Amino acid sequence: MKKSILTLGLAILGLGTVTTSCEDMLTPDLDRYATEFNGKDTVNFYLGILSGLQGMVEQNILLGELRGDLVAPTEYVSDSVSAIANFTNLEDGENQLLNRAAYYKVINQCNYYLAKVDSMAMKNNSYFMRRELAQVELVRAWTYMQLVQNYGRVPFITKPVQSAGTGWENNPPEGWATPDNLLELLEGAEGQPLSQAYNYSEALGYINYGAFKTGAEEFSHQRLTFNADVIYGDLYLLRGRDRQDYEKAAYHFHRYLDRYCTDYPDYGASIVKMQRGDQVDYYTSSSSWGDQYQMVTNIVTAVPSAANSFFGKVLTRIPQIYGFDPSSGVSTETSTGTDDEGNEQDVVTTSGKINVTANYKSRQLEPSPSYIALNEAQPLVYNVEDPLDDSRYIGVEYLEDGYQDLRLDESAPRVRTDVGRLRFINKFCSTNGDSKDVTDTRLFEFRYLIPVYTTRQIYLKYAEAVNRAGFPRHAFAILRDGLYPNNMPEIGKMVVEADTTWRAEGEFQVPANVTMHYRVVADSASNNQGGANCIDLNELKRAENVEWLDFKNFTSKPAYGIHRAGCGYFTDMDTVFTYENMVAQRILEEQVRSGMTLSNEHARVAEVPGEESKVSKKTWELNGKKFPYEYQDIVAGYEYYGPAEDEISAVETLIADEMALDLAFEGNRYYDLMRIARHRNNAGLDGSAWMAWLISRRGLGLAPYAEPQTTGSLYNFLSDPNNWYLPAPKND
């Protein structure tokens, strides 16, 4: 019989209600742990830790979205949601969305487990506890990441808290964790370093306890595991101290995509042209992207929700704030079966379901005007097919005025309500029907999970790391084209001229010497009239021996460009969404916004010498006579350069835009902006002002970089990085 992970976790741990103020992490509730915990049989305790994640994941998602630039409060917003969105009254207390104790509950459970688990226990000649132990270390690392992203500076504790009054809240013996030192602290944790989790996961693989019942469907335990490469990539990217950090982040994200990822971004917007006489109409549809967030294959890690309280914890807080009223029920079905001895018996099956209805009076948040403007600023591309060969394109057209990125209607469709058509954010309640115009408020389906990592998110973080590591063209190709073998340009040679010295041999002119000059070039990718051709010779040469830019194993992972999902397929005929156009435009826009001057030139990396001349003896035959001559091959040398900071920063803002378009409302936005702002600050740029500028403009409805000097009311407040983080709870 399969057990519900949700019920099991709650039964084992008896988790309490929200605690605040001086109870923050100092009310450990460990009474049952000492008597029910067995260091060699820990599965129940481990499942309880996962149940603890349910107690903080909704809060974490909302904190990551409310303070960003993609949502705006409606007239029906509650005081607690409004306070967070407007950065007011942010201390733990009456606001149920501000509860640091929920994070420390999980951390303390992990610490207790790690203090008791027997990593040397063996069964069938195997250290059977180590895969589970590694997961607990990875859960703790992920939870600490969320803490430092939200609070900036928190007590770092790896020993179980068993009683109040330790003093660790104000004077933690292991120090304070921040985004700058968290990775170092986790790797230096006494007896339980994060590197141990990585090594165990690499050597032994990942645990899989089968499937668990949510009441409505089964949830695979594989979707509850945290991948060590993803966690390490995230930690290096969060720290972002120098180029080496970005290289390591890119290495780990690439390693996950290479070794573990079975999904790839392959969703594309479809635009159809219809012509009736002189009238031309374009019709758009978003192919399968609208379903991608719902698809199991796109989910790397997720936390499940029960269908009702009979099966465990129900996670409906996010849909409710987005405007969906839930109702839950239990149903039983009796059938006839047989027991192990073949005797007939009644079998009672219990199930549940959560129904959701869109209600404009419950809709506390809506897409922000700036998010709508960002979508409307994206031109859609229509590729003109050859009338004699529909596999070949002969032209390109752009749809701008009156069109928008197709992901807008999929992320926040218009719903017909009593007060008109309103956009409802449906990332956690998928639309069951026309995504552009939902005619019935009941045409939504509740999701029984909350994603923590998705494939598309990891690809975009990989692009972020690759860009900061000095390869902006590869990063842009992730947005536009996708990186996989058939799509990659190669290094080749092209003849540019031949110099021949002639001599007279009687009545004939014959060559005395022939010199063939070659120039090294980047051979374009020919796949479907286009590929990642924005990657020039410079980056190809620099990437030759970079393992995290090697895609030879991606043959079965045709990762199409992320931007394609909303705007269509870009071929070599495209003149708009190209590296040269988009990056040059964004460099100038950033110059106007920031008031900073452009750098004069790229930073030189190296000079590559040309190959030595290769001289060989050849024979010219003319009218039966043979004439010897010298033949030389000369390959020209060239210089190559690292990208300018202007270039990297411009691509970084384009990645931030794509994160908004593709990952909107999933709970990442504020964390993404903070992380990128930190990168820019570390590079000597105005990252704080950039982030403040974006968030303060969320209610103005301005397209990206329209009126660049215009800011909103939050600009001065968020220009100070000290104001990015939540204050620590007060101790009574």
SULPEKA-V949201 format. One record per helix or strand of 3 or more residues. SS is the DSSP state (2 for helix, 1 for strand). FROM is the first residue (numbers start at 1). TO is the last residue. If there is no record, write none. Layout:
[[SS,FROM,TO] [SS,FROM,TO]]
//
This chain:
[[2,5,13] [2,21,23] [2,31,36] [2,43,66] [1,71,73] [2,79,85] [2,100,116] [2,130,151] [1,153,155] [1,176,178] [2,182,187] [2,194,204] [1,211,213] [1,218,220] [2,221,224] [2,228,239] [2,243,259] [1,270,276] [1,279,285] [2,289,292] [2,296,298] [1,299,304] [2,317,321] [1,324,338] [1,344,358] [1,365,367] [2,369,376] [1,380,386] [1,389,399] [2,407,411] [1,414,417] [1,420,423] [1,429,431] [1,444,446] [1,449,454] [2,455,468] [2,472,480] [2,485,487] [1,490,505] [1,508,523] [2,527,529] [2,537,542] [2,547,549] [2,564,567] [2,579,594] [1,604,608] [1,611,622] [1,625,635] [1,638,641] [2,645,663] [2,669,682] [2,687,696] [2,715,718] [2,721,723]]
//
